[in-house]
Amino acid sequence: MEFKDNAEEAAFRSTVRSFIKDKLPGGLVSMGWEEEGADADREALVKSWRKTLATQGWIAPHWPKQYGGAGMSPGEQFIFNEEMAEQRAPQVGGMGVQMIGPTLIMYGTDEQKAEHLSGITSGDVQWCQGYSEPGAGSDLASLQTRAVRDGDDYVINGSKIWSSGAHRADWMFFLARTDPDAPKHRGISMLLMPMSSPGIQINALIDMSGRHVFNQEYFDNVRVPVKNRVGEENRGWYVGATLLDFERSNIGASIGMRHQVNDLVTFAREAAKTGSVPVQLTNTVKAELAERAIEAEVAKLISYRIISMQKRGQVPNHEASMNKNFRSEAGQRLAATGVKLLGLYTNIYDGPLAPQKGRLSRQYLSSVSATIAAGTSEINRNVIATRGLGLPRG
Ligand SMILES: Cc1cc2nc3c(=O)[nH]c(=O)nc-3n(C[C@H](O)[C@H](O)[C@H](O)COP(=O)(O)OP(=O)(O)OC[C@H]3O[C@@H](n4cnc5c(N)ncnc54)[C@H](O)[C@@H]3O)c2cc1C
């Protein structure tokens, strides 16, 4: 792996860097776990930033230009994501950009593309993902929500759970069982439905950090036109796995981890000097902070390994699982070190006495779900053991 940019990459990096420096609205920085429930002022800044990125096709940088993207290669996306993270600029695409947009580009009808893609790249239409069910998470192919054909519609009954942002979304893309007699991966179809459809009930699920991020939905005879099916009937399992030419290193999260370590160290230094918060800067905590700094660097190197594979045309497989596990578990360790540093002050979330405006406290609670969301640590370890180490399936 060549760590240095070649001339072309350096020029591209410089363009992206200057653009962000010039155009990112003052005061708007990515806040990670605080993104949900932002106040109206922040919403307005995010909206203006979204418009600015849209002018360049940078809301969906990996999409082909004809669909409103920037046609970036994985290498260019890596530089773009690295620069966005370095300057703490929020990414604003969401599930529309990462998931359903690429799927429609690959499998959608012309009508579906015309109806949905521009709303995603402009940021005007928000999407949510309805995959998980109360009885189907890691073993997603066991899903039971039914879609029964009735004339030009499917009639949907069942329930989805953990759907992030469903209460704010305009549309949901979801998987439903269209053939209950077929082997379980083969009887599933992907469908699109407006969240305003009659028969959908959305119940809020409040997470342990007190945030309303995800939801459970109940479908009672919801009608979805057959024209809203993406790809062939009963092929939804394969349609749902589309990624397009997507950069998978997650360099943004690796850099975010380094920012968090640095912020914690700066905070500890200042608090120790001014006495604003009685930080527990013991030798143990100092040693842990050093470990966390090393881990942030390791996370970055794993990201580099993945992008170097993609640049060579290889598809990261167990490497992506290693990356996800390392980042999510190191994130939990980082939050736990922060809690040791702040001691009882971790319990203060708001007001003048809350260290770092309660960010660390919220991160400590939110980080728990990181090893569950988007593939659990155990499932990823299975992938590493079988596909990476060649061990037999248990
Ligand atoms: C923050 C967050 C956001 C999410 N957003 C969405 C969303 O927008 N849309 C959506 O559809 N879903 C979403 N999910 C759901 C997520 O995809 C599931 O939680 C995840 O797939 C795990 O499924 P489960 O919760 O049913 O756990 P289960 O699959 O029931 O797993 C329970 C435990 O058993 C372990 N386990 C299961 N199978 C195996 C195995 N074969 N070998 C070893 N151990 C195993 C798991 O690792 C886990 O520890 C979200 C989850 C979180 C936490």
The ligand as a Tripos MOL2 file, in Angstrom:
@<TRIPOS>MOLECULE
LIG
   53    58     1     0     0
SMALL
NO_CHARGES

@<TRIPOS>ATOM
      1 C1        -28.6170    1.1230   16.5140 C.3       1 LIG1
      2 C2        -29.3260    0.1170   15.6560 C.ar      1 LIG1
      3 C3        -29.9340    0.5150   14.4760 C.ar      1 LIG1
      4 C4        -30.6050   -0.4180   13.6710 C.ar      1 LIG1
      5 N1        -31.2370    0.0300   12.5410 N.ar      1 LIG1
      6 C5        -31.9350   -0.8620   11.7780 C.ar      1 LIG1
      7 C6        -32.6760   -0.4080   10.6350 C.ar      1 LIG1
      8 O1        -32.6990    0.7890   10.3020 O.2       1 LIG1
      9 N2        -33.3810   -1.3120    9.9360 N.ar      1 LIG1
     10 C7        -33.3930   -2.6480   10.2490 C.ar      1 LIG1
     11 O2        -34.0130   -3.4200    9.5240 O.2       1 LIG1
     12 N3        -32.7180   -3.1090   11.3400 N.ar      1 LIG1
     13 C8        -31.9970   -2.2390   12.1080 C.ar      1 LIG1
     14 N4        -31.3340   -2.6810   13.2330 N.ar      1 LIG1
     15 C9        -31.4540   -4.0880   13.6270 C.3       1 LIG1
     16 C10       -30.1780   -4.8980   13.4400 C.3       1 LIG1
     17 O3        -29.9540   -5.1650   12.0710 O.3       1 LIG1
     18 C11       -30.3360   -6.1820   14.2690 C.3       1 LIG1
     19 O4        -30.4240   -5.7850   15.6190 O.3       1 LIG1
     20 C12       -29.1810   -7.1100   14.0900 C.3       1 LIG1
     21 O5        -29.1890   -7.6540   12.7950 O.3       1 LIG1
     22 C13       -29.2290   -8.2600   15.1170 C.3       1 LIG1
     23 O6        -30.4560   -8.8900   15.0900 O.3       1 LIG1
     24 P1        -31.3140   -9.1020   16.4250 P.3       1 LIG1
     25 O7        -31.3640   -7.8170   17.1610 O.co2     1 LIG1
     26 O8        -32.5660   -9.7500   16.0400 O.co2     1 LIG1
     27 O9        -30.4350  -10.1090   17.3140 O.3       1 LIG1
     28 P2        -30.3360  -11.6730   17.1290 P.3       1 LIG1
     29 O10       -30.0350  -11.9930   15.7030 O.co2     1 LIG1
     30 O11       -31.5210  -12.3270   17.7460 O.co2     1 LIG1
     31 O12       -29.0630  -11.9890   17.9930 O.3       1 LIG1
     32 C14       -29.0990  -12.1040   19.4420 C.3       1 LIG1
     33 C15       -27.7050  -12.5080   19.9040 C.3       1 LIG1
     34 O13       -27.3780  -13.8090   19.3770 O.3       1 LIG1
     35 C16       -26.1720  -13.7670   18.6370 C.3       1 LIG1
     36 N5        -26.2660  -14.6570   17.4750 N.ar      1 LIG1
     37 C17       -27.2890  -14.7560   16.5880 C.ar      1 LIG1
     38 N6        -27.0120  -15.6620   15.6330 N.ar      1 LIG1
     39 C18       -25.7770  -16.1570   15.9230 C.ar      1 LIG1
     40 C19       -24.9240  -17.1180   15.2910 C.ar      1 LIG1
     41 N7        -25.3070  -17.7480   14.1720 N.pl3     1 LIG1
     42 N8        -23.7070  -17.3630   15.8580 N.ar      1 LIG1
     43 C20       -23.3210  -16.7100   17.0020 C.ar      1 LIG1
     44 N9        -24.0890  -15.7990   17.6450 N.ar      1 LIG1
     45 C21       -25.2880  -15.5170   17.1040 C.ar      1 LIG1
     46 C22       -26.0580  -12.3200   18.1750 C.3       1 LIG1
     47 O14       -24.7150  -11.9620   17.8930 O.3       1 LIG1
     48 C23       -26.6090  -11.5580   19.3670 C.3       1 LIG1
     49 O15       -25.6210  -11.4280   20.3630 O.3       1 LIG1
     50 C24       -30.6550   -1.7820   14.0530 C.ar      1 LIG1
     51 C25       -30.0360   -2.1890   15.2460 C.ar      1 LIG1
     52 C26       -29.4020   -1.2520   16.0400 C.ar      1 LIG1
     53 C27       -28.7670   -1.7270   17.3190 C.3       1 LIG1
@<TRIPOS>BOND
     1     1     2 1
     2     2     3 ar
     3     2    52 ar
     4     3     4 ar
     5     4     5 ar
     6     4    50 ar
     7     5     6 ar
     8     6     7 ar
     9     6    13 1
    10     7     8 2
    11     7     9 ar
    12     9    10 ar
    13    10    11 2
    14    10    12 ar
    15    12    13 ar
    16    13    14 ar
    17    14    15 1
    18    14    50 ar
    19    15    16 1
    20    16    17 1
    21    16    18 1
    22    18    19 1
    23    18    20 1
    24    20    21 1
    25    20    22 1
    26    22    23 1
    27    23    24 1
    28    24    25 2
    29    24    26 1
    30    24    27 1
    31    27    28 1
    32    28    29 2
    33    28    30 1
    34    28    31 1
    35    31    32 1
    36    32    33 1
    37    33    34 1
    38    33    48 1
    39    34    35 1
    40    35    36 1
    41    35    46 1
    42    36    37 ar
    43    36    45 ar
    44    37    38 ar
    45    38    39 ar
    46    39    40 ar
    47    39    45 ar
    48    40    41 1
    49    40    42 ar
    50    42    43 ar
    51    43    44 ar
    52    44    45 ar
    53    46    47 1
    54    46    48 1
    55    48    49 1
    56    50    51 ar
    57    51    52 ar
    58    52    53 1
@<TRIPOS>SUBSTRUCTURE
     1 LIG1         1 GROUP 0 **** ****
